[in-house]
Amino acid sequence: MAELTTMRAVTIPEPGGRDALRVDTVDVPDCPPGHALVRVAAAGVNRADIAQREGNYQPPAGATQIPGLEVAGTVVSVNPADAAGRQTGAASGAGSSLTAVQIGDRVAALLTGGGYAEYVPVPIGQLMPIPTVSDPHSDTERPMSFTEAAALPEVMATVYSNLFTTAGLQPGEWVLIHGGGSGIGTAAIQMAKAHGAKTAVTVGSERKADFCRRLGADAVINYREEDFVDRIKQITADAGQPDSPNFFGLPRDSSRRPGADVILDIMGAAYLERNTEALTRDGRLVVISLQGGAKAELNLGRLMVRRQTVIATTLRARSEEQKAAVVTGLLQDFWPHVASSRITPVVYRELPIDDVAEAHRLLEDGEAIGKVILKVGAHD
């Protein structure tokens, strides 16, 4: 690595449309203490990248301006922790405890930015081992590809931290997932099902509806043809109370009010009032994106009477320690499901990094189901 000083990366000289994206030659970043430098093979594309390109989602202070929140690749150097005792380990297997990360390790990574580049430094606690996965069509195993692995870190960490850590989704509960055909949606369906929850999703086309059903969604709502509030109440009208305590650790009411126990929302203001109407008692609404705006009115009286909770979160701006905790929990609770292929990456298309504008179009136009991946460097 000593002789390598430059790399190719996507830059955004000025905010704007897809033509604002440039593939330039830039300096290879330094690898700070407690980090590993990863040679990127593939990078996931997310709506947050589009918001950053448009100037609506600035990276946290001190973070790189290069977009990209998840990658897969190979560790090429490791800078041990400094005297403050920063993390020096990465999980070496599905659900394993932290052990030393080594040069040559195949990893996926959760990032604050910098993924659209040939090299990126990653806090070691945010590395995830690329597993060997079971082939569902045979008894054989194979290494997961870099393309598949790049589709997992951001969406699975987001779903894990919001549905399970924050909202406390329990087995037997109903979760309503808006945008079921998105990268987040396709991950949430599989993770909720693996956890024993029941899933309803909203989609905007029959093509996406069919895909979500095949992926395991228990109910699918086409928001262009149906009112999701009415439909989720119909779907859950005969649902019994789960055996687990409610969100507050108390026994559940003997009678259940129709509605979702948890809603994972990407629309924000446009859906806020209707989302709270779609929740049952003790229901939790988690807002993770603001595609429908940031400001709306809310009936707090109804919220109080029904003991509902509204939570808004982001993952990108969290500290390295918080992200490492999310990754540790994800590896322990859900990475074994990835290795067994109960949870599988959903990759719609892979494009070379020079076609980054087309990758953004696929998300903006709503064409993609699951993830769009950029091929950045050498693959398997």
C-alpha positions in Angstrom: 0.0 0.0 0.0 3.0 2.4 0.5 3.3 3.1 -3.2 -0.4 3.7 -3.8 -1.4 7.3 -3.3 -4.4 7.9 -5.5 -7.7 6.1 -6.3 -10.9 6.5 -8.3 -13.9 7.8 -6.4 -17.2 9.5 -7.0 -17.3 13.1 -6.0 -20.0 15.7 -5.9 -18.4 19.1 -6.7 -21.8 20.9 -6.4 -25.1 19.6 -5.3 -27.7 18.8 -8.0 -29.2 16.2 -10.2 -27.5 13.0 -11.4 -25.2 15.0 -13.6 -23.6 16.4 -10.5 -21.9 13.0 -9.9 -18.2 12.8 -11.1 -15.7 9.9 -11.1 -12.4 11.6 -10.2 -8.9 10.7 -9.1 -8.4 11.5 -5.5 -6.0 10.8 -2.7 -6.2 7.4 -0.9 -7.5 8.3 2.6 -5.4 7.8 5.7 -6.2 4.8 8.0 -6.7 6.2 11.5 -6.0 4.2 14.7 -8.7 1.6 15.3 -9.5 1.4 11.6 -8.9 -1.0 8.7 -8.3 0.1 5.2 -10.6 -1.9 2.8 -10.0 -2.3 -0.9 -13.6 -1.9 -2.2 -15.0 -4.5 -4.6 -18.7 -3.4 -4.4 -20.7 -0.6 -2.9 -24.4 -0.4 -2.1 -26.4 2.5 -3.3 -28.9 4.1 -0.9 -31.5 6.9 -1.0 -29.4 8.7 1.5 -26.7 9.0 -1.2 -29.3 10.7 -3.5 -30.2 13.1 -0.7 -26.6 13.9 -0.2 -26.1 14.5 -3.9 -29.0 16.9 -3.9 -27.5 18.8 -0.9 -30.3 17.7 1.5 -28.3 15.3 3.7 -24.8 16.6 4.6 -22.3 14.1 6.1 -21.6 14.4 9.8 -18.8 16.7 10.8 -15.4 15.3 10.0 -16.7 12.7 7.6 -15.7 12.4 4.0 -17.7 14.0 1.3 -17.5 10.9 -0.9 -20.9 9.2 -0.8 -21.5 5.6 0.0 -22.7 4.0 3.3 -21.9 0.3 2.7 -19.3 -1.7 0.9 -17.7 -5.2 0.6 -14.1 -5.8 -0.1 -10.8 -7.0 1.3 -8.8 -5.6 4.2 -5.4 -4.4 3.0 -4.0 -2.7 6.1 -4.9 -2.5 9.8 -4.0 0.4 12.2 -4.2 -0.9 15.7 -6.1 1.0 18.4 -4.6 4.0 20.0 -3.9 4.4 23.7 -7.6 5.3 24.3 -8.4 1.7 23.7 -10.5 2.0 20.6 -11.8 -1.2 19.0 -9.2 -3.5 17.4 -11.4 -6.5 16.5 -13.9 -7.6 13.9 -16.2 -10.6 14.0 -14.5 -13.5 12.3 -17.6 -15.6 11.8 -21.4 -15.6 11.9 -22.4 -14.4 15.3 -18.9 -14.8 16.7 -17.2 -12.7 19.4 -14.7 -10.0 18.4 -11.3 -11.3 17.3 -8.4 -9.7 15.5 -9.0 -8.5 12.0 -6.3 -9.4 9.5 -5.0 -8.3 6.1 -6.7 -10.4 3.5 -10.0 -10.7 5.4 -13.1 -10.5 3.2 -15.5 -8.1 4.9 -18.6 -6.1 4.5 -18.7 -2.7 6.2 -21.1 -0.1 7.6 -19.8 3.4 6.8 -20.5 7.0 7.6 -19.4 7.8 4.0 -16.7 7.0 1.4 -18.1 3.8 -0.1 -18.1 5.0 -3.7 -14.3 4.7 -3.9 -11.6 2.1 -4.4 -10.4 2.3 -0.8 -12.1 3.3 2.4 -11.0 3.3 6.1 -13.5 1.6 8.4 -13.7 1.6 12.2 -13.0 -2.0 13.0 -16.1 -2.4 15.0 -18.1 -1.7 11.9 -16.7 -4.6 9.9 -18.7 -7.7 9.2 -17.2 -11.0 8.0 -18.5 -12.2 4.6 -20.0 -15.6 5.4 -20.0 -18.9 3.6 -23.6 -19.5 2.8 -25.7 -22.5 2.3 -27.1 -23.1 -1.2 -30.9 -23.4 -0.8 -31.1 -25.6 -3.9 -28.5 -28.1 -2.8 -26.6 -29.3 0.2 -23.4 -27.4 -0.8 -21.9 -24.2 0.6 -20.2 -21.3 -1.2 -18.5 -18.0 -0.3 -21.0 -15.1 -0.5 -19.9 -12.8 -3.4 -18.8 -9.2 -2.8 -21.8 -8.0 -4.8 -24.2 -9.9 -2.4 -22.3 -8.8 0.7 -22.4 -5.1 -0.3 -26.2 -5.3 -0.3 -26.4 -6.1 3.5 -24.6 -3.7 5.9 -26.7 -0.5 5.8 -30.1 -2.1 5.3 -29.6 -4.9 7.9 -28.1 -2.5 10.5 -30.9 0.0 9.9 -33.6 -2.7 10.3 -31.9 -4.2 13.3 -31.4 -1.0 15.2 -34.9 0.3 14.5 -37.2 -2.7 14.5 -35.6 -4.8 17.2 -33.4 -2.5 19.4 -35.6 0.6 19.3 -39.1 -0.6 18.6 -38.7 -3.9 20.4 -40.6 -6.0 17.8 -41.7 -9.2 19.4 -42.5 -12.7 17.9 -46.2 -12.8 17.0 -46.5 -9.0 16.6 -47.6 -7.4 13.3 -45.2 -5.0 11.6 -46.2 -2.7 8.7 -43.3 -1.9 6.5 -43.7 1.0 4.1 -41.7 0.6 0.8 -41.7 -3.2 0.9 -39.8 -3.5 -2.4 -36.9 -1.2 -1.3 -33.6 -2.4 0.0 -34.8 -1.6 3.6 -38.2 -3.3 2.9 -36.8 -6.5 1.5 -34.4 -6.8 4.4 -37.1 -6.0 6.9 -39.5 -8.7 5.6 -36.9 -11.4 5.9 -35.6 -10.3 9.3 -39.0 -9.9 10.8 -40.0 -13.3 9.6 -36.9 -14.9 10.9 -37.7 -13.3 14.3 -41.2 -14.8 14.3 -43.2 -11.6 13.6 -45.9 -11.1 11.0 -45.3 -8.8 8.1 -47.5 -6.4 6.1 -45.9 -4.2 3.4 -47.0 -1.3 1.2 -45.9 -1.2 -2.4 -46.8 0.8 -5.5 -47.0 -1.9 -8.2 -48.2 -5.5 -8.7 -44.6 -6.4 -9.8 -43.3 -5.4 -6.3 -46.3 -7.0 -4.6 -45.6 -10.3 -6.2 -42.0 -10.1 -5.2 -42.8 -9.3 -1.6 -45.2 -12.2 -1.4 -42.5 -14.6 -2.7 -40.1 -13.1 -0.2 -42.4 -14.1 2.6 -44.6 -11.1 3.4 -47.8 -12.2 5.1 -49.9 -9.3 3.6 -49.3 -6.8 0.8 -51.0 -3.5 0.3 -50.9 -1.6 -2.9 -51.1 2.0 -1.7 -52.2 3.3 -5.1 -55.3 1.1 -4.9 -56.0 0.7 -1.2 -56.0 2.8 2.0 -53.2 1.2 4.1 -55.0 2.3 7.3 -58.2 0.4 6.5 -56.3 -2.6 5.1 -54.0 -3.1 8.1 -57.0 -2.9 10.4 -58.8 -5.5 8.2 -55.7 -7.7 8.1 -55.2 -7.7 11.9 -58.9 -7.6 12.9 -58.8 -11.3 14.0 -55.2 -11.3 15.3 -54.7 -12.5 18.8 -52.5 -10.9 21.4 -48.9 -12.2 21.4 -47.8 -14.0 24.5 -45.0 -11.5 25.2 -45.3 -8.4 27.4 -46.1 -5.1 25.6 -43.5 -2.5 24.7 -43.5 -1.2 28.3 -42.9 -4.7 29.8 -46.5 -4.9 31.1 -49.2 -7.5 30.3 -51.1 -6.8 27.1 -54.8 -5.8 27.2 -57.2 -8.7 27.0 -58.8 -7.3 23.8 -56.7 -6.2 20.8 -57.5 -3.1 18.9 -56.9 -3.8 15.1 -53.7 -2.3 13.8 -50.0 -2.8 13.5 -47.9 -3.3 16.6 -44.9 -1.6 14.8 -44.7 0.5 11.7 -41.4 1.1 9.9 -41.9 4.4 8.0 -40.0 6.1 5.2 -42.4 8.9 4.4 -42.4 11.1 7.4 -44.8 14.0 7.4 -47.1 12.7 4.6 -47.9 9.5 6.6 -47.6 10.7 10.2 -51.2 11.1 11.2 -52.4 8.0 9.2 -49.6 5.9 10.6 -50.7 6.6 14.2 -54.2 5.7 13.2 -52.9 2.4 11.8 -51.2 1.5 15.1 -52.8 -0.7 17.7 -52.6 0.0 21.4 -49.0 0.2 22.7 -48.0 0.5 19.0 -44.6 2.0 18.0 -44.0 4.1 14.9 -40.4 4.4 13.8 -39.6 7.0 11.2 -36.3 6.5 9.4 -36.7 8.7 6.3 -38.5 11.8 5.3 -39.5 11.2 1.6 -42.9 12.8 2.3 -41.6 15.8 4.2 -40.5 16.8 7.7 -43.3 18.8 9.3 -46.9 17.6 10.2 -49.5 17.9 12.9 -50.1 15.1 15.3 -53.0 14.3 17.6 -51.2 13.8 20.9 -54.5 13.0 22.7 -55.0 9.9 20.6 -51.3 9.0 21.1 -51.8 9.2 24.9 -55.0 7.3 25.1 -53.7 4.4 22.9 -50.2 4.5 24.6 -48.5 4.8 21.3 -44.9 5.8 20.7 -43.4 7.8 17.9 -39.7 7.5 17.3 -37.5 9.2 14.7 -33.9 8.0 14.2 -30.9 8.0 11.9 -28.0 5.6 11.8 -25.4 7.6 9.9 -24.7 10.3 12.6 -24.3 7.8 15.5 -21.0 7.5 17.2 -18.5 4.7 16.3 -19.3 3.1 19.6 -23.0 3.1 19.0 -22.6 1.7 15.4 -20.2 -1.0 16.8 -22.9 -2.1 19.2 -25.5 -2.3 16.4 -23.1 -4.4 14.3 -22.3 -6.7 17.3 -26.0 -7.3 17.9 -26.7 -7.8 14.2 -23.9 -10.4 13.9 -25.1 -12.3 16.9 -28.8 -12.3 16.2 -29.1 -12.3 12.4 -25.8 -13.2 10.7 -26.4 -16.9 11.3 -29.6 -16.5 9.3 -27.5 -15.0 6.4 -25.1 -17.9 6.6 -28.0 -20.4 6.4 -29.6 -18.4 3.5 -32.8 -17.9 5.5 -32.0 -14.2 4.9 -30.6 -13.5 1.4 -29.4 -10.3 -0.3 -31.8 -8.9 -2.8 -29.7 -7.4 -5.7 -31.7 -5.8 -8.5 -28.7 -4.8 -10.6 -25.0 -4.3 -10.5 -23.4 -1.4 -12.5 -19.8 -0.2 -12.9 -18.9 2.8 -10.9 -18.7 4.9 -14.1 -22.5 4.3 -14.4 -23.3 5.8 -11.0 -25.8 8.2 -12.4 -27.8 5.3 -13.8 -27.6 3.6 -10.4 -29.2 6.7 -8.8 -31.9 6.8 -11.5 -32.9 3.2 -10.8 -33.7 4.2 -7.2 -35.2 7.6 -8.0 -37.6 6.3 -10.6 -38.7 3.5 -8.3 -37.7 0.8 -10.8 -35.4 -1.2 -8.5 -36.5 -4.0 -6.2 -34.0 -4.5 -3.4 -30.5 -3.1 -3.8 -28.5 -1.5 -6.6 -24.8 -2.2 -6.4 -21.8 -0.4 -7.8 -18.9 -2.5 -9.0 -15.9 -0.6 -7.8 -12.8 -2.8 -7.9 -11.7 -6.3 -8.4 -14.4 -8.9 -7.7 -14.2 -12.5 -6.5 
